Amino acid sequence: MRHLAVLLLTLPLAGCGAFSPPEAEFVLRAQTEELDSKVRTAVAKEMDETFGTPHALVAWLKLPVDYGGYAGVTRTSKLAGKIKSLSVRFEDDQLAKFTEAFADKSGNYSFPDAGLQLTWLSGPLSGTAIPVIGYNPEKRELALDEAIEPHPPADTPFVLQAGETLKYGRRLYMTHCMHCHGASGDGAGPTAKYLNPLPRDYRLGQFKFKSTRTDQKTSREDLKRIILNGIPGTYMPSFLLLKEDESHAIVEYIRWLGMRGELENSVVINELRLDFSKDAIKQRSSEEGSETSDEINESVSEVIGQLPEFFDSYGDDMAELWAAADEEDSLIVPAVARIEDSLESRVRGRRFFLEKCATCHGHTGRGDGQMTIDFQKNTEDPAGGLYPIPGLHDIWGHQVKPRNLMQGVFRGGRRPIDLYYRLYGGITASKMPAFNTAEPELLWDTVNYVLHIPYETPADKAAYKTEDDKYEAELKAAPPTAEGATPPTGEATTTGNETP
Amino acid sequence: MRLFWVGFFIFWPAVAVIACYIAPGMNWWFPGEAGSPIGRQIDDLFYMILWIVTAVFIAVQAVMGYVLWRASATDNKRAFFSHGNHHLEVIWTIVPAGILLFIALYQMDVWAHYRIQSQYPTEAAKAPIAEVTARQFEWRIRYPQPDTKLEIKPQKHDLYAVNELFVPAGRPVMIYLRTEDVQHSFFIPRLRIKQDAVPGQVIPVWFEATKPGEYELLCAELCGWGHYKMKARVIALPEEEYYAMIEKLEQAQSFDGVPAEADDSNADE
C-alpha cells in the first residue's frame, strides 16, 4: 500500500519532467546555417546580442518598437550619501501611462509586491536594475527598496518595467500564435505542416494585406486588423476577444520578430552569402588561382569584425522603413470617392480586369489564368532557373494561387477600400502587381466589377457580351499601330509598374 | 465498531446532500440563473430531476444503513435471501420505469417548444437575423442587409462579421447554423442553448436573451487542436441600438477609405 502511494506521488512528477515541451528558441535562417562555421557562429552571437533569446529578450532601442515601460530622468544632482528616494521627471505621456497603470482614484500609487524594476540607461549604474516600491506624486519621488550610492547625476535616463510590452507580447504570442507561426516567427510551428496555405513566415519583414503604399512596410493598424478579424480562406482565425493592450502587445512582438528576421536576412544575403557560404569558401580555395587558406582566414576575420557595423547600418535603414509605415502619408487614400456601383461601371471595370488581371485570375475571375500553368522564373535562384512546379510563386518560394473571385472570399477584407488597397498597392510579397498609375476611377470600376463577380445575373452577362462584341469590332476597324493593339483576351499586357 | 460502519456509510451521503443543498447559494458548480425564458424552463427540468435523484439517493442510503445495522446484529438470525423474488423484481422494474416515463412525458413541452419547427416563435422564424458559420476555429457571421431577408445563398449586400453576434434583446431571434469544415457545437451557456453544427446542413436555432448584455458563445464539440480558442461573444442590445449597430456595420463595410470631409467636397462639385 505504501509503495502504491509513493508510486502515485512520483508518477505525476515524473510526467512533468518527461513530457515538458522543448525550450523555445530562436532558430537561424537556413541561409545563415549554410555559412562558413566561423562566420555562422559570429552571426549567431551578434543576433543573440542584438535580440536575445525567447527567455531573455533584448530591446534594441534603434528599432521603432514600443517595448513598453515608463521612461523618465532623474532631477537632482545631489551626489553624496546613501539615498532611499529618487527625484525624477516623467514626460507627460509617460506619466499619464504610468498613472493609468498604477494609481487609484485618489492618486495613490501602489505597485505589485515585488516592486517595479528601474533600469538605468546610462550613468555610473548603466544597465543595472533596482526595485522601486513607491511613488510620491507631490514630491515627484520614487521610493527605493534599498539605499543606493552614489546617486546618479541629474538627467540620467531610466526606464521602469523596461520591455514590459515586449515580454507581455512574447507570452501571448507563445499562447496564441506559436503553434503555427513558430517561436522565431518562421511560420514553421508544430501545426504548420498540416496547413495550406502555410502560416506566414515573418522573417522577411513582409506581410501581404496592408493599407500602405507598394514599397512600404505594413502598419500597426494593418496587423491589428488581421489579428482581430482573422483571414477568411486560410487557417488564420479571428482573435477578436483579445483586449486592447493584448492585441497591441502581440502586434509589437510580431513586428519585432519581423525586424529580427529581416535584419538577419539582409546581412546574410547582401553581405555574407556570396563570399562566405561553405560552398563559396570551398570554391575560393579550390579554383585555379585560388586564395591561400591564410588569405581566406584573414578575409573571414575581417568580415566578422565588420558584422556589428553591418547590423548597425542595415538596422538603421530597416528601422526607418518600419517607422515610416505608421506615418500618415504612407496610408493609401483614394484620390476620388468610390464610383457608384452600376452596370456601366462594372463594364468598364471588366475591361480593365480582362486587360490586367485575367492572365492570373482568369477571364471569369476563377483564378485559373494562363500564368497558373506556366513555369515561372525563380527570382531567388542566382542561376535564373525555373521553379520546379508551374504557377506563380511568392517571395517565400511557395506556389501561390491567384484568388478565385467567384467564391467571394477576400482574405485581406471585403470592404471596397480593402480591394482598392490590393489594386493600388498590389501584394508585394506575392506576384500581384500594383496598379498605382491607373486612373482611380478605373480602379473603383474594377473594384465594383470584382465585388459583383459571384452575383452575376444573365442581364450582366448579356451586357458584358455586347461590350465584348463592340470592343472587338472597334479593334478590327482600327488598324493595329506599330506597338500593336491590345487583344482583349490575349497575353499579359505589362504596364510600367507591373512586376514580372 | 458496528455503529462506526453504519455511521460511516450514512455520513458521506449526508455530506453530499448538504453540499448540494448549499451549493447554489455559494455559487458552486450550479450553472447560475438562466438568461432566457426557455433557459429557465430547462433549469426547472434539471432541478426537478435533481430532486427525484436526491430522494432516490437518500432512500437507497437509508435502506443500506438499515441493512448494515440489521445484518451486523449478533442475534444469530438467519439471513433472508431475496434473489429471484418475483414481487421485488416487479417493484423495482415498475417504479423506475414509471419515474422515467414521467420525466419523458413531463419534458416534452419544453423540448417541443425549443426544437419542433411548428412550435418555433413565429416572428423569429419568419425573419432569421443572421447566419452563423462555424469554422476551425472561429464563428463567421453573415447578416442580411437591413430591411431584407436572410437568404440561404449569400447575397451581394450581406454584412459580414466574425466572433461577435449582435442580437436584439427581449424577444426570440433565429439564426441559421452551419459549419464550413467539421462538426462544431453552438453553445451559449447562460441561455442554455446548445446545438451541433453539422456539415452540409443548415440548422435553424432560436434563442432569446431577456436582458441586454454580453453572453459567451463557445464551441462545445471537440473540433480540432484549436477547439479551446473557438470563443465568441453574443451581444444583446435594446431594439433601437441593435438596428443602429447593424447600420454602423453596413457603413463600416462599405467604407471606401476617403475621409468624410473629402467625401463632402466631392459631393459639392
Chai-1 contact restraints between the chains, C-beta under 6 A:
chainA,res_idxA,chainB,res_idxB,connection_type,confidence,min_distance_angstrom,max_distance_angstrom,comment,restraint_id
A,N229,B,V162,contact,1.0,0.0,6.0,A-B,restraint_1
A,G230,B,E138,contact,1.0,0.0,6.0,A-B,restraint_2
A,G230,B,V162,contact,1.0,0.0,6.0,A-B,restraint_3
A,P237,B,F137,contact,1.0,0.0,6.0,A-B,restraint_4
A,P237,B,E138,contact,1.0,0.0,6.0,A-B,restraint_5
A,S238,B,E138,contact,1.0,0.0,6.0,A-B,restraint_6
A,S238,B,V162,contact,1.0,0.0,6.0,A-B,restraint_7
A,S238,B,N163,contact,1.0,0.0,6.0,A-B,restraint_8
A,L240,B,N163,contact,1.0,0.0,6.0,A-B,restraint_9
A,L240,B,E164,contact,1.0,0.0,6.0,A-B,restraint_10
A,L241,B,K231,contact,1.0,0.0,6.0,A-B,restraint_11
A,P334,B,G257,contact,1.0,0.0,6.0,A-B,restraint_12
A,P334,B,V258,contact,1.0,0.0,6.0,A-B,restraint_13
A,A337,B,D256,contact,1.0,0.0,6.0,A-B,restraint_14
A,A337,B,V258,contact,1.0,0.0,6.0,A-B,restraint_15
A,A337,B,D263,contact,1.0,0.0,6.0,A-B,restraint_16
A,A337,B,N266,contact,1.0,0.0,6.0,A-B,restraint_17
A,R338,B,D256,contact,1.0,0.0,6.0,A-B,restraint_18
A,R415,B,Q253,contact,1.0,0.0,6.0,A-B,restraint_19
A,R415,B,F255,contact,1.0,0.0,6.0,A-B,restraint_20
A,P416,B,D256,contact,1.0,0.0,6.0,A-B,restraint_21
A,I417,B,F255,contact,1.0,0.0,6.0,A-B,restraint_22
A,I417,B,D256,contact,1.0,0.0,6.0,A-B,restraint_23
A,I417,B,G257,contact,1.0,0.0,6.0,A-B,restraint_24
A,Y455,B,K156,contact,1.0,0.0,6.0,A-B,restraint_25
